[in-house]
Amino acid sequence: MNLPPHVLALLLALTSASLSAQTSAPQNAPATPISAERIKEDVRNLSSDEFLGRGPGEPGDEKTTAYLADAFAKAGLEPGGENGGWFQEVPLVRLERVPGAKLTLNVGGKATPLVLGRNATLGLRNPGPTTVADAPLVFAGYGIVNPELGWNAYEGVDMSGKIAVVLANDPDFEAGRDLGFEGRRMAYTGRVGVKFEAAAKAGAVGVLVIHEEAAASYPFSQLGSGDALPAVVLAPLNPSPLKLSGWMAGDVAVDLLKRSKLADLAAIKKRARDPGFRAIPIGGASLSASGELKATPFVSRNVMAKVTGTARPNEFILYGGHWDANGQNGPDKTGDAIRNGAVDNATGTAEVLEIARVFKAGEPPARTVLFAAWTAEEKGLLGADYYAARPLYPLATTVAVLNLDPHVVLPAARDIELIGGGRTSLEDDFARIAKTQGLRVTPEPNPEAGWYFRSDHFPFARRGVPALAFRAGRDLVDGGLAAGNRIVSAYNKNCYHQPCDQFDPKWTFAGTVQEASVAYELGRELANSEAWPTWNEGNEFKALRDATDGERVK
């Protein structure tokens, strides 16, 4: 049989990669066709300064999407985008805060200017100038409105013209008992964006979240360093009822509560864990703000490729990962202004490319396998959300979404971490396949961070498509859990969303290969089966999936 040169070369490379992978895999793990070297080369390229931090709407946008389309084409995949091309256009609006914005806290008649990026962050919500003058502050506890659980922080409270000050996370966090949410794991209602929506519906003109590192899952420095970064939203731009939103540094919040004689932070948090708690005024405290927001429309692109199924081409397995990082903003102490995003998410994007290559080089699948590199995840899951709202392939016949958004590049491990477990039958298949590769599944170690809501699988989950998120484990073959935790902690503290998230030539990508190999084998099994994964009983998304049962052949 005569094979095209690019296919022959890829098959030879796959064989070589399979042999080399055995040296870094856990004992008894099978060889994998996933190549660490090809992943490494893609990460090296995508995270180089040439791509300028891959910011949507910035100069690196077009370079990145062209690179990805070219990589899919060279691997022999079919275009999966609009009009027979590689792309789905995503209309966006950049919201850029004009220099000179101000935020002032007034307590008991004493005005205290807040230093943006150090004491607080300020997100203006509407284009043009914004002015808020002495808006009264109201403490709204966790800011949760959930009638099913009997929580409504704003019931009977007039929030017109006022600013809600809320706690991060949800009432179960730190409670030591089940208050009806999800224990220590963050519930959806604990997400910051959900708190903003609830406060806006109650009539507030603004929201400030009290920052505590454990509850937020990241240090204030990460928020502060991004304070002046442009926001991006989907077009068309709809007016927001909120004038502003942001975070208040923990020490500022403690001082505010002390000076207003409301309560100390620990005591007020305890009160807020009662479902009968209602928002209360922070006596004598108000906030003033001024600033201007410049709105600039632009178009970014999701990059889409596919391998068409031979038996059931209208049933789809969807692999996705976001190509964007944080662009050219916020210079660090060395003056480096490019946030290269080598880990987040050049690595996940490289995994998508590599899995696509392996699928194309292998036996054609029965179902169609889609590969997506999403835009603007860092701006709020925008590219994936745009696709999920306007799918190029029906969501009802999308079998599953497998998301690749690794948190750290790690050496080979004995485990693989499941994010947001307990939701879908996919997790049983995931665990079984991981075991065949010598890996045990461990739950995410920081469930309070709410990672299941923070990446590109979530827009599909909340529309009913079974979605799985996972990442390489940290119980390392060499050094165990202590060594893995050291690497993860250092990255979280110093480099997550920062300019130092840069390519390291010493990375072996052994853990990345493990992650991608499990993803590949799970997707390959689904692509050659007739099974339809489901949501577990009691899951909030099950009814949405069940409503489309008639559109699936079973």
C-alpha positions, 0 to 999 in steps of 0.5 A, spaced: 500 500 500 502 506 498 501 512 503 502 519 502 509 522 504 506 526 510 502 520 513 508 515 512 512 520 516 507 521 521 506 513 522 514 513 523 514 518 528 508 515 532 512 508 532 518 512 535 514 516 540 511 510 542 518 507 544 520 513 547 514 514 552 515 507 555 521 510 559 517 515 562 511 512 563 509 509 570 510 501 570 505 497 567 503 503 563 502 501 555 506 505 550 502 511 547 502 514 540 502 521 543 508 524 542 512 528 547 516 531 542 511 534 537 507 537 543 514 540 546 515 543 539 508 546 538 508 549 545 515 552 544 512 555 538 505 558 540 509 561 547 514 564 543 514 572 543 513 571 536 506 570 538 505 576 543 502 572 548 496 570 543 491 576 546 484 576 542 484 582 538 491 583 538 497 582 533 498 575 536 491 573 534 491 572 527 498 569 527 496 564 532 489 562 528 493 561 522 498 557 525 493 552 528 489 551 521 496 550 518 498 545 523 491 541 522 492 542 514 499 539 515 496 533 519 491 531 513 485 533 517 478 536 514 476 543 515 471 544 520 469 551 520 464 555 517 463 555 509 468 549 509 474 553 512 478 552 518 474 558 522 468 560 526 468 567 526 467 570 533 464 577 534 467 581 540 468 588 543 474 590 547 473 594 553 479 598 555 479 603 561 482 609 560 488 611 564 486 616 570 480 612 573 479 613 581 476 609 586 474 612 593 472 609 600 468 614 605 467 611 612 464 616 617 466 622 613 473 620 612 475 619 604 480 614 603 483 613 595 484 606 593 490 604 589 487 600 583 491 594 583 493 594 590 487 596 594 482 594 589 480 592 582 475 596 578 471 594 572 467 599 569 461 596 566 459 600 560 462 604 555 463 612 555 464 615 562 462 612 569 461 616 575 458 614 582 458 619 587 457 616 594 453 610 593 452 607 600 455 600 601 451 594 603 454 587 606 450 582 602 453 576 605 455 571 600 450 574 595 446 568 593 439 568 590 437 561 590 430 560 591 430 552 591 435 552 597 431 558 600 437 563 600 436 570 597 440 575 600 436 581 597 429 579 599 426 585 602 432 590 601 432 596 597 438 596 593 437 601 588 443 606 587 447 602 592 453 597 592 453 590 594 459 588 598 460 580 598 464 574 600 467 570 595 465 562 594 459 560 597 456 558 604 459 551 605 466 554 604 469 554 611 462 552 614 464 545 617 457 542 615 453 541 609 448 548 608 445 545 602 451 547 597 456 542 595 460 542 601 467 544 600 467 544 593 464 551 590 457 551 587 455 554 581 452 560 585 458 561 588 461 564 582 463 571 582 459 572 575 453 569 578 453 574 584 454 580 579 448 578 576 444 577 582 446 583 585 444 587 578 437 584 578 436 586 585 437 593 583 445 594 585 449 599 581 455 595 583 459 589 587 465 589 590 468 582 592 472 581 599 478 578 597 480 572 601 486 567 598 483 561 600 476 562 598 478 566 591 483 560 590 488 565 588 492 571 591 490 578 590 496 579 586 493 576 580 487 580 580 491 586 582 496 585 576 490 584 571 486 590 574 488 595 568 487 589 562 482 590 557 476 586 558 472 583 552 465 581 551 461 578 546 458 582 541 453 585 540 454 589 547 448 590 551 448 595 557 449 593 564 445 595 569 451 595 574 456 601 573 462 597 576 464 591 579 471 589 582 475 586 588 477 589 595 483 587 598 482 583 604 486 588 609 481 594 606 475 590 607 477 588 615 479 595 616 472 597 613 468 593 617 472 595 623 471 603 622 464 602 620 463 598 627 459 593 623 463 586 625 469 583 624 470 579 618 469 572 622 463 574 625 460 577 619 461 571 615 458 566 621 452 570 620 452 570 613 451 562 613 444 563 615 439 562 609 435 567 613 441 572 612 439 579 609 443 584 606 445 590 611 447 597 611 455 598 612 453 604 617 456 611 614 460 607 608 460 609 601 464 609 595 465 613 589 468 612 582 470 615 576 473 613 569 472 612 562 471 605 558 473 605 551 469 600 546 472 597 540 469 591 536 473 586 533 473 579 530 477 573 533 476 566 531 475 559 533 479 554 529 475 547 527 478 541 524 475 534 524 475 527 522 469 525 519 466 518 521 465 512 517 459 509 520 455 515 524 458 521 521 452 525 524 454 523 531 460 527 534 466 527 539 468 534 541 476 535 543 477 542 545 482 547 548 483 555 548 488 558 544 488 564 547 493 567 553 493 574 556 497 578 550 501 584 551 499 587 558 501 589 565 509 589 565 512 585 570 518 587 575 523 586 569 519 590 564 516 583 560 509 585 558 508 579 554 504 573 558 506 568 553 501 562 556 506 556 555 502 552 560 495 556 560 494 554 554 499 553 549 500 546 552 492 544 552 492 547 545 498 542 543 495 536 546 489 538 541 493 538 535 497 532 537 490 528 538 488 530 532 494 528 528 494 521 532 486 520 530 488 522 522 494 517 522 489 511 525 483 507 523 478 512 521 473 512 527 465 510 526 463 517 529 466 524 527 471 527 531 471 534 532 477 538 534 476 546 536 481 551 539 477 556 542 478 564 542 477 568 549 477 563 554 481 568 559 476 573 557 470 569 560 470 562 556 467 567 550 469 563 544 466 556 547 460 560 549 459 563 542 460 556 539 455 552 544 450 558 543 451 557 535 454 550 534 456 548 527 454 541 529 448 539 533 449 539 541 444 534 541 448 529 537 455 531 540 456 525 544 461 528 549 466 534 550 473 533 552 477 539 555 484 540 555 486 545 559 492 543 563 494 547 570 501 545 570 506 542 566 509 536 570 513 530 569 510 523 569 505 521 575 502 515 578 495 519 578 491 523 574 486 529 577 478 529 575 475 536 576 468 536 578 467 529 579 460 526 581 457 529 575 457 524 569 457 517 567 464 519 563 467 519 569 467 511 570 470 510 563 475 515 564 477 511 570 477 505 567 482 507 561 486 511 566 487 504 570 489 501 563 495 506 563 497 505 570 494 511 573 489 512 578 484 517 578 484 522 584 479 528 585 482 535 584 485 537 591 482 544 591 475 543 589 473 550 592 476 553 586 470 551 582 475 549 576 469 545 573 466 552 571 472 556 569 474 552 562 471 551 556 467 545 557 462 549 561 458 552 556 457 545 553 455 542 560 450 548 562 447 546 555 446 539 557 452 536 553 456 531 558 463 534 559 469 532 562 475 536 565 481 533 568 489 534 568 495 531 569 496 528 576 501 531 581 503 524 585 510 524 581 513 518 579 520 521 582 518 525 588 511 523 589 506 528 592 511 533 595 515 534 589 508 535 585 505 540 590 512 544 590 511 545 582 504 546 582 505 551 588 510 555 585 507 556 578 500 558 582 504 563 586 509 566 581 507 564 574 499 563 573 497 568 568 503 572 569 509 573 564 513 568 567 509 563 564 514 561 559 517 555 555 522 551 559 526 547 554 527 542 560 520 540 560 519 533 558 512 533 558 511 526 560 505 528 565 502 532 559 503 525 554 499 521 560 494 527 560 493 527 552 493 519 552 487 518 557 484 523 553 485 520 546 483 513 548 477 515 551 475 519 545 477 513 541 473 509 545 467 513 544 468 515 537 467 507 535 461 505 540 454 507 540 454 509 547 451 516 549 454 518 556 449 521 561 449 526 567 448 522 573 441 522 577 440 529 580 445 533 576 442 540 574 444 539 567 440 532 566 434 535 564 437 539 559 440 533 556 434 528 557 429 534 553 433 532 546 433 524 547 429 524 541 434 527 537 439 521 538 439 514 535 440 509 541 
